[in-house]
Amino acid sequence: MELFTRKITNELELLNELNQLGFQNSKVVCFTDLTMQEQLKLIMSTDILIGMHGAALTYSLLLSNTSCVIELFPNYCCQTSQHFLKLTKLRHIHYTTYYGLAENDMNGDTSYIPVDIFKSLVFQTYRKWKKQIQKKHMDCL
């Protein structure tokens, strides 16, 4: 039995794109394959958390205060959910979303994320993250 059904059909393409753009530490993670200690260590060192809408985004509570979250919504469900938006607001963490399009989500629980849109989301979020880091550095001076 498979627990997780929401998937990104072009996940590897997006990961390769991140690596080509200079984000070499990017990786796809299945938290169920990790011990709790490994999960916590990983999430606490994450700068930008990108994930499909689902319970794993609860880890946004443990991100550093300079981290950012990109929540990917499939077209077929959950687009009115604000759970993780509210969590990130509580933490004052930058949050952005992508809402899937019907023509990209035609295979049940899978979503295709257009590469150009994904790149735009990542760069927009990276700029916010970089500003957070710079602000934190200036506050320390």
trRosetta pair geometry for C-beta under 8 A, 3 or more apart (Angstrom, degrees):
i j d omega theta_ij theta_ji phi_ij phi_ji
2 5 6.6 109 112 -77 113 72
3 32 6.9 124 49 -64 142 158
4 7 7.5 106 131 -64 97 83
4 30 7.8 -152 26 -139 152 99
4 32 7.9 -157 -18 -7 121 133
4 54 7.1 52 -135 -166 102 162
5 108 7.8 -81 171 140 112 107
5 109 4.0 -43 148 171 97 169
6 52 4.5 -176 129 144 123 149
6 53 7.1 -91 173 62 172 70
6 54 5.9 -166 45 -55 137 129
6 74 5.9 -136 -140 -27 109 134
6 109 5.4 -109 -89 178 43 99
6 110 7.8 151 -159 -94 41 33
6 111 7.3 9 -169 -3 84 109
7 11 7.1 -70 179 -39 83 128
7 52 7.4 -90 -92 -36 14 160
7 109 6.4 72 16 120 82 90
7 110 4.9 -28 73 -111 92 79
7 111 7.3 177 90 24 44 71
8 11 4.3 115 85 -70 103 85
8 14 6.8 -31 141 12 142 142
8 52 6.5 -162 -44 -59 94 115
8 72 7.1 12 -80 119 119 159
8 110 7.3 127 -121 -163 10 75
8 111 5.6 -38 -110 73 60 86
8 112 7.4 110 -166 -107 67 27
8 113 5.8 -20 -148 -5 116 111
9 107 7.0 82 -73 46 135 139
9 110 4.7 70 -57 168 97 122
9 111 6.7 -158 -2 81 87 30
9 112 4.9 -33 48 -82 118 77
10 13 4.1 -36 178 38 96 124
10 14 5.9 102 118 -25 86 92
10 112 5.5 61 -3 -142 111 77
10 113 6.4 -135 61 45 107 72
10 115 7.4 -90 133 -62 144 87
11 14 5.9 -60 -152 37 29 109
11 15 6.3 28 153 -18 65 108
11 28 5.9 61 166 -99 121 144
12 15 5.4 -52 -144 38 35 114
12 16 6.2 38 155 -20 66 104
12 28 7.8 -59 -83 -24 59 145
13 16 5.8 -53 -149 36 29 111
13 17 6.4 33 150 -22 62 106
13 115 6.5 -86 140 -83 113 114
14 17 5.4 -51 -149 33 33 116
14 18 6.6 38 151 -21 64 100
14 113 6.1 27 -75 73 139 122
14 115 6.8 -161 -94 -110 69 75
14 118 5.4 -95 -128 171 110 165
15 18 5.7 -49 -152 31 34 113
15 19 6.6 33 151 -16 64 104
15 26 6.0 -175 -147 122 74 116
15 27 7.3 46 -141 -126 122 27
15 28 5.9 -65 -79 -36 140 102
16 19 5.6 -54 -150 37 34 112
16 20 6.3 34 152 -18 67 106
17 20 5.7 -54 -146 38 31 111
17 21 6.3 28 155 -17 64 109
17 115 5.7 176 -82 -151 158 107
17 118 6.9 90 88 99 151 125
17 119 6.4 -101 161 -76 131 97
18 21 5.8 -62 -149 39 29 109
18 23 4.2 -61 174 70 89 122
18 26 4.0 -5 124 24 141 171
18 122 6.8 -152 -104 -135 90 161
19 22 8.0 123 180 -6 28 8
19 23 6.5 -88 -81 73 31 68
19 24 5.8 65 -137 -108 76 52
19 26 6.2 -127 -61 48 70 114
21 119 7.0 167 -76 -132 148 98
21 122 7.2 99 91 111 165 142
23 26 4.5 53 128 -33 106 117
23 122 7.5 -93 -27 -179 154 134
29 33 7.9 -143 -173 50 66 109
29 34 7.2 -5 -173 -24 107 133
29 42 6.6 141 -129 162 160 154
30 33 4.6 67 87 -1 99 111
30 34 7.8 160 92 -10 57 89
31 34 5.6 -65 -156 37 47 109
31 39 5.3 58 -151 -115 99 118
31 56 5.6 169 -1 -122 138 115
31 59 7.8 -169 -92 -48 149 141
34 38 3.9 -128 -173 93 106 121
34 39 4.8 140 103 -59 125 78
34 42 6.9 -48 -157 -2 168 140
35 38 4.6 96 51 7 77 102
35 39 7.0 -137 94 -7 40 86
36 39 5.5 -52 -148 34 33 115
36 40 6.4 30 156 -17 66 105
37 40 6.0 -56 -148 37 29 108
37 41 6.3 29 155 -18 64 109
38 41 5.8 -55 -144 38 30 111
38 42 6.1 30 158 -19 65 109
39 42 5.9 -61 -150 37 26 110
39 43 6.2 15 161 -12 65 111
39 59 7.5 -120 169 -107 101 133
40 43 6.1 -59 -140 41 28 103
40 44 6.0 22 163 -16 65 113
40 62 6.7 -99 -139 175 73 157
41 44 6.2 -63 -144 40 23 107
41 45 6.6 3 161 -3 60 114
42 45 6.3 -77 -154 44 25 97
42 46 6.6 41 150 -47 65 104
43 46 5.3 -39 -150 5 38 123
43 49 7.4 24 -140 -92 82 129
43 59 4.5 -112 -132 179 147 124
43 62 5.0 58 120 91 125 120
43 63 6.5 -92 167 -77 87 65
44 62 5.9 -69 -76 152 77 103
44 63 7.5 -176 -113 -119 38 31
44 64 6.9 86 -167 -49 60 84
46 49 5.2 59 142 -70 139 88
46 63 6.1 -71 76 -118 100 95
46 64 8.0 180 68 9 58 90
46 67 6.1 56 103 -130 78 135
47 64 7.8 -24 -106 44 52 117
47 66 7.4 -32 -140 108 79 93
47 67 5.6 -161 -158 -117 31 77
47 68 7.2 12 150 25 64 83
47 129 5.8 74 166 -164 103 143
48 67 6.8 -179 -78 -164 33 77
48 68 4.9 -10 -115 66 78 96
48 69 7.6 172 -161 -84 57 24
48 70 6.7 26 176 -5 100 104
48 122 7.4 94 146 -142 158 76
48 125 5.6 103 -135 133 128 126
48 126 6.9 -46 -60 -82 151 66
48 129 5.9 -75 -68 -64 101 151
49 57 7.2 138 134 -128 128 72
49 59 6.9 -171 -137 92 155 107
49 60 6.2 -151 63 -90 152 82
49 63 6.2 -109 -17 -85 129 135
49 67 6.6 40 -9 168 97 123
49 68 7.3 -169 28 93 68 47
49 69 5.0 -17 68 -111 100 73
49 70 7.2 -173 93 29 51 65
50 69 7.8 159 -82 -163 37 49
50 70 4.4 -4 -112 63 79 111
50 72 7.0 47 179 -24 82 111
50 122 7.6 -22 -79 -94 142 91
51 54 6.9 -100 148 44 113 95
51 56 5.7 -124 -175 91 158 114
51 57 5.3 -167 78 -74 130 92
51 69 7.9 -44 29 -160 92 90
51 70 7.6 134 19 83 49 69
51 71 6.7 -21 72 -119 70 56
51 72 6.6 -141 115 23 26 96
52 71 7.9 55 -173 -167 16 63
52 72 5.0 -54 -99 76 51 102
52 73 7.8 118 -158 -95 64 22
52 74 6.8 23 -153 -36 110 94
52 111 7.1 152 -113 29 117 133
53 57 6.9 -45 -138 -4 39 144
53 71 5.7 60 -81 180 74 105
53 72 6.8 -128 -22 81 70 50
53 73 5.0 39 -27 -103 129 66
53 74 7.1 -114 31 7 109 77
53 77 7.8 -147 78 100 136 91
53 78 4.8 172 115 124 156 151
53 81 6.3 113 -160 66 137 141
53 84 7.4 -149 -129 5 76 134
54 57 6.3 121 67 -2 52 97
55 58 5.7 -20 -179 -7 59 116
56 59 6.1 -17 172 -1 60 113
57 60 5.6 6 173 -19 71 111
57 69 6.8 88 -154 -159 104 131
57 71 6.1 37 -121 -106 155 103
57 83 7.9 114 91 101 120 107
57 84 4.6 -26 134 -102 133 141
57 87 7.8 147 135 55 92 146
58 61 6.2 -14 168 0 64 111
58 84 7.7 -112 -75 -98 43 93
58 87 7.2 -153 -131 -110 51 168
59 62 5.5 -54 -170 37 66 108
59 63 7.1 87 135 -44 76 85
60 63 5.4 -27 -153 -3 48 120
60 67 7.8 -162 -145 106 72 127
60 69 5.0 -3 -113 -78 128 144
60 84 6.0 98 16 -155 151 97
60 87 5.3 107 86 117 119 125
60 88 5.6 -54 160 -75 140 85
60 91 6.9 -161 145 24 89 152
60 93 6.5 -163 -179 73 104 157
61 87 5.9 -78 -67 -172 82 119
61 91 6.7 -173 -126 -59 45 136
63 67 3.6 -102 169 59 122 152
63 69 7.3 -153 -12 -59 164 98
63 91 7.1 92 62 150 95 157
63 93 6.0 72 83 -115 129 152
64 67 4.9 117 56 -25 72 101
65 91 6.8 -148 -114 170 70 90
65 92 6.5 18 -157 78 95 101
65 93 6.9 -130 -148 -80 43 84
65 132 7.8 -160 125 -178 67 124
65 136 7.7 137 92 -92 102 129
66 129 6.6 85 156 -157 85 71
66 132 4.1 154 -147 132 81 121
66 133 5.5 84 -171 -73 143 63
66 136 5.6 -57 -78 -27 127 146
67 93 5.7 -11 81 -142 77 121
67 129 7.2 -4 -145 -122 29 105
68 93 6.4 174 -106 172 36 89
68 94 4.2 -24 -117 74 97 104
68 95 7.2 -174 -164 -74 70 34
68 96 7.5 10 175 9 111 96
68 125 4.8 164 129 -172 149 101
68 128 5.7 106 -96 92 142 115
68 129 4.8 -98 -10 -72 125 98
68 132 7.5 179 -52 2 98 148
69 84 6.5 -133 142 160 152 118
69 88 5.3 -126 29 -88 133 139
69 93 6.1 63 -5 128 102 122
69 94 7.3 175 27 95 64 57
69 95 4.9 -6 65 -113 101 76
69 96 7.5 172 93 30 59 57
70 95 8.0 163 -85 -159 31 50
70 96 5.4 -17 -112 72 73 90
70 97 7.3 154 -164 -97 58 26
70 98 6.9 29 176 -9 100 101
70 121 5.6 96 -139 157 137 120
70 122 7.3 -48 -48 -85 162 58
70 125 5.6 -73 -61 -65 111 160
71 84 5.3 140 -80 83 145 143
71 85 7.6 -93 17 -55 149 75
71 95 7.0 9 -3 -168 107 96
71 96 7.6 -177 26 92 71 40
71 97 4.9 -25 70 -108 91 81
71 98 7.5 -167 94 27 48 67
72 97 7.5 159 -88 -160 26 63
72 98 4.9 -9 -119 60 70 107
72 100 7.3 66 172 -52 83 94
72 111 6.9 173 151 93 116 152
72 113 6.4 -53 -142 -87 136 133
73 77 7.9 -138 -172 86 88 56
73 78 5.7 -149 -143 93 101 99
73 79 5.0 106 160 -99 148 72
73 81 7.7 169 -111 45 121 104
73 97 6.2 19 -8 -174 108 112
73 98 6.7 -170 28 89 72 54
73 99 4.9 -12 66 -114 118 59
73 100 5.9 -130 103 0 64 87
74 77 5.9 27 74 40 105 78
74 78 7.1 69 47 40 81 109
74 100 4.6 -8 -153 12 34 152
74 105 5.2 126 -170 -128 89 142
74 109 7.3 -54 -115 -158 172 50
74 110 8.0 155 -121 120 130 13
74 111 4.5 -138 -111 -63 87 127
75 79 7.6 5 -141 -53 33 128
75 99 7.2 85 -94 164 62 74
75 100 3.8 -106 -38 102 75 102
75 101 5.9 -29 -77 109 131 8
75 102 5.0 177 171 -80 157 47
75 104 6.9 133 -22 65 128 83
75 105 3.9 -176 29 35 110 146
75 111 7.1 147 1 -114 80 105
76 100 7.6 -29 -1 83 64 137
76 105 5.5 -152 -23 143 95 133
76 108 7.9 -52 -2 -180 172 28
76 109 7.6 -106 61 -103 143 46
78 81 4.6 -25 -172 -2 82 127
79 99 5.6 58 -131 -134 118 113
81 84 7.7 46 131 11 105 84
82 85 4.5 -58 -164 47 76 121
82 86 5.5 80 135 -28 91 99
83 86 6.2 -69 -162 35 23 107
83 87 6.6 18 150 -16 64 107
84 87 5.2 -44 -142 35 42 115
84 88 6.2 40 158 -17 68 102
84 95 7.0 169 129 -142 87 134
85 88 6.1 -60 -150 39 27 105
85 89 6.4 30 151 -21 63 107
85 95 5.6 156 -121 127 61 155
85 97 7.7 -36 -74 -48 107 123
86 89 5.6 -52 -146 34 32 114
86 90 6.6 39 153 -23 63 101
87 90 5.7 -52 -155 30 33 114
87 91 6.6 13 153 -3 64 110
88 91 5.7 -64 -148 49 36 103
88 92 8.0 -119 162 47 61 6
88 93 4.3 -96 -156 70 87 98
88 94 7.3 -56 172 86 129 14
88 95 3.9 125 90 -57 159 127
89 92 7.3 30 -169 -77 33 39
89 95 7.3 -62 -48 8 68 139
94 125 6.7 158 119 -143 126 77
94 128 4.3 136 -142 144 169 139
94 129 6.9 -125 43 -66 140 62
94 132 6.9 -126 -15 -48 120 134
96 121 6.2 -179 114 -153 133 93
96 124 6.6 97 -83 104 173 121
96 125 5.7 -128 25 -79 133 103
96 128 8.0 156 -29 10 121 154
98 113 6.6 50 130 -133 155 111
98 117 6.6 112 -134 143 125 117
98 118 7.5 -4 -87 -93 162 63
98 121 5.8 -47 -61 -81 115 154
100 104 5.7 -133 -167 81 89 112
100 105 4.7 67 152 -44 135 131
100 111 4.8 -93 -107 -139 141 124
100 113 7.6 -83 -102 -88 86 70
101 104 4.6 75 63 13 88 107
101 105 6.9 165 79 0 41 95
102 105 6.2 -78 -138 50 28 94
102 106 7.4 65 162 -71 61 80
103 106 6.8 -10 -160 -42 31 113
104 111 6.2 44 128 -165 99 69
104 112 4.1 -125 -168 62 93 93
104 113 7.3 97 167 -76 144 26
104 114 7.0 -96 -100 -39 146 85
105 110 7.1 -179 -141 92 64 51
105 111 4.9 -16 -98 -108 96 74
105 112 7.1 -151 -67 20 51 73
107 110 4.5 -13 83 49 109 115
113 117 6.7 -125 176 79 78 109
113 118 5.0 81 139 -66 116 116
114 117 4.4 73 75 13 100 109
114 118 6.6 -173 90 -12 48 88
115 118 5.5 -57 -146 38 31 114
115 119 6.2 34 157 -22 67 104
116 119 5.8 -49 -146 33 30 112
116 120 6.5 32 153 -19 61 106
117 120 5.7 -55 -152 36 32 114
117 121 6.5 34 151 -19 65 105
118 121 5.7 -54 -150 35 32 112
118 122 6.3 29 154 -18 66 107
119 122 5.7 -57 -147 38 30 110
119 123 6.2 25 158 -15 67 108
120 123 6.0 -56 -143 39 27 106
120 124 6.2 29 157 -19 64 109
121 124 5.8 -58 -146 38 26 111
121 125 6.1 20 158 -13 64 112
122 125 5.8 -61 -146 42 27 108
122 126 6.0 32 154 -25 66 108
123 126 5.4 -49 -139 35 32 115
123 127 6.5 36 158 -21 63 101
124 127 6.0 -55 -156 31 28 110
124 128 6.9 25 148 -15 61 105
125 128 5.6 -53 -152 37 37 112
125 129 6.2 39 150 -21 68 105
126 129 5.5 -52 -146 36 33 114
126 130 6.2 35 154 -21 66 104
127 130 5.7 -51 -146 35 30 112
127 131 6.6 34 153 -20 62 103
128 131 5.7 -54 -152 34 32 112
128 132 6.5 35 149 -22 64 104
129 132 5.6 -54 -154 32 33 115
129 133 6.5 33 150 -19 66 103
130 133 5.6 -51 -150 34 34 112
130 134 6.4 33 152 -17 66 106
131 134 5.7 -55 -146 39 32 111
131 135 6.1 34 154 -20 66 106
132 135 5.8 -55 -146 37 28 111
132 136 6.3 29 154 -19 63 107
133 136 5.8 -55 -148 36 29 111
133 137 6.3 30 152 -20 63 106
134 137 5.6 -54 -148 36 31 113
134 138 6.3 29 154 -18 66 105
135 138 5.7 -55 -146 37 31 109
135 139 6.3 34 154 -22 65 106
136 139 5.7 -53 -147 34 30 114
136 140 6.6 30 153 -22 62 106
137 140 5.8 -59 -155 32 31 112
137 141 7.1 36 149 -30 63 100
138 141 5.8 -47 -156 18 39 115
